[in-house]
Structure formats: structure tokens, C-alpha cells
């Protein structure tokens, strides 16, 4: 999945609660990295981690970005410092 030019570059993330990078992510899958993340995600809290071209790409969200959290079934908005429902 690639970013769009609008305010919602990743319309769906897999989860906001997974603290370790998945072993076999599919191309384009994305997660919001929670506090306390480990491995390749360490130090990337609140960023969107997307598996692209065989590597993790990290994206700092801008205020107002919206994503749907597939695991919780919740629409989230980045409020500048945190993701809120």
C-alpha cells in the first residue's frame, strides 16, 4: 500500500497493540507501533510501520490522519501526539 495525496495514507492498520514486528507480514500491511515495541519497531512509538519492498518503512503521522484499526474495529485519528478513537 502506498501513501495517497489525501489525509488518509493508510486507510487500514492491522492493530495498535502488537509490540513485536510480525514474522511474515504481507506486502502493504501496516501497524501503529505502540509504546514498548521491540525489534525493528523499537523507538518508533505512534508511527505507522508498513511492510514495503521487503522492509519496514516508518511514517510519522500528521495531525488529522485517520486509519481504521482492523483488530479493534475502531476508526482512529492522530491528534498530534497520540491516536484517539
Secondary structure as the mmCIF struct_conf table of DSSP 4:
data_model
#
loop_
_struct_conf.conf_type_id
_struct_conf.id
_struct_conf.beg_label_comp_id
_struct_conf.beg_label_asym_id
_struct_conf.beg_label_seq_id
_struct_conf.end_label_comp_id
_struct_conf.end_label_asym_id
_struct_conf.end_label_seq_id
BEND BEND1 UNK A 5 UNK A 7
BEND BEND2 UNK A 9 UNK A 9
BEND BEND3 UNK A 11 UNK A 11
STRN STRN1 UNK A 12 UNK A 13
BEND BEND4 UNK A 14 UNK A 14
BEND BEND5 UNK A 16 UNK A 16
BEND BEND6 UNK A 20 UNK A 20
TURN_TY1_P TURN_TY1_P1 UNK A 23 UNK A 24
HELX_LH_PP_P HELX_LH_PP_P1 UNK A 25 UNK A 26
TURN_TY1_P TURN_TY1_P2 UNK A 27 UNK A 28
STRN STRN2 UNK A 30 UNK A 32
HELX_LH_PP_P HELX_LH_PP_P2 UNK A 33 UNK A 34
TURN_TY1_P TURN_TY1_P3 UNK A 35 UNK A 36
HELX_RH_3T_P HELX_RH_3T_P1 UNK A 39 UNK A 41
TURN_TY1_P TURN_TY1_P4 UNK A 42 UNK A 43
TURN_TY1_P TURN_TY1_P5 UNK A 45 UNK A 46
BEND BEND7 UNK A 47 UNK A 47
STRN STRN3 UNK A 48 UNK A 52
TURN_TY1_P TURN_TY1_P6 UNK A 53 UNK A 54
STRN STRN4 UNK A 55 UNK A 59
HELX_LH_PP_P HELX_LH_PP_P3 UNK A 60 UNK A 62
TURN_TY1_P TURN_TY1_P7 UNK A 63 UNK A 64
STRN STRN5 UNK A 66 UNK A 69
TURN_TY1_P TURN_TY1_P8 UNK A 70 UNK A 73
STRN STRN6 UNK A 74 UNK A 78
BEND BEND8 UNK A 80 UNK A 82
STRN STRN7 UNK A 83 UNK A 84
#
